[in-house]
Every structure is written in C-alpha cells, then in structure tokens.
C-alpha cells in the first residue's frame, strides 16, 4: 500500500456520494487518455445519468468519457461527440 502522507488517496467507494444525476463533469485527457477509468466505471455502475460533459473530446466508444456517451449517460457536452451514436435532442 502507498503511504498516504497528505491524505489525498481514497477509495472509490469513499467518493461515490459526490456523483449525482444531472451534474456537470469537467474532465481532462485527449482521445481517452488521461481520464480516470475507475471514476468512469463508478459512474456507470452507479447508474448516474443526464450528465453535462465538459472537455475537449469523447475519445473512443469503449475508453474514458466515450463509455459514458455510448451508454447514453450524457445529456449535453461542450464538444462534438466523436463516438458513433446519436445524441438526443433536448
């Protein structure tokens, strides 16, 4: 186990309560690289939906933020959707 000197390391279960439906999520990375896969999977497993995604791209359908888009968890995005799905009109 890594020493947690500054108390910045936590378990995914400890942050689950921070994510809710209809939130805006700002994410980093490019092309699926740099987005936190553990947090993406946590959001998917929790059934969270209607998200507004803020970033520069969706990456790929099965990597990073693209997973949220292909599973239709995003309501809006600040970037063109580059994965092969049709976003709903709201």
C-alpha positions, 0 to 999 in steps of 0.5 A, spaced: 500 500 500 502 507 498 503 511 504 498 516 504 502 522 507 497 528 505 491 524 505 489 525 498 488 517 496 481 514 497 477 509 495 472 509 490 467 507 494 469 513 499 467 518 493 461 515 490 456 520 494 459 526 490 456 523 483 449 525 482 444 525 476 444 531 472 451 534 474 456 537 470 463 533 469 469 537 467 474 532 465 481 532 462 485 527 457 485 527 449 482 521 445 481 517 452 487 518 455 488 521 461 481 520 464 480 516 470 477 509 468 475 507 475 471 514 476 468 512 469 466 505 471 463 508 478 459 512 474 456 507 470 455 502 475 452 507 479 447 508 474 448 516 474 445 519 468 443 526 464 450 528 465 453 535 462 460 533 459 465 538 459 472 537 455 475 537 449 473 530 446 469 523 447 475 519 445 473 512 443 466 508 444 469 503 449 475 508 453 474 514 458 468 519 457 466 515 450 463 509 455 459 514 458 456 517 451 455 510 448 451 508 454 447 514 453 449 517 460 450 524 457 445 529 456 449 535 453 457 536 452 461 542 450 464 538 444 462 534 438 461 527 440 466 523 436 463 516 438 458 513 433 451 514 436 446 519 436 445 524 441 438 526 443 435 532 442 433 536 448 
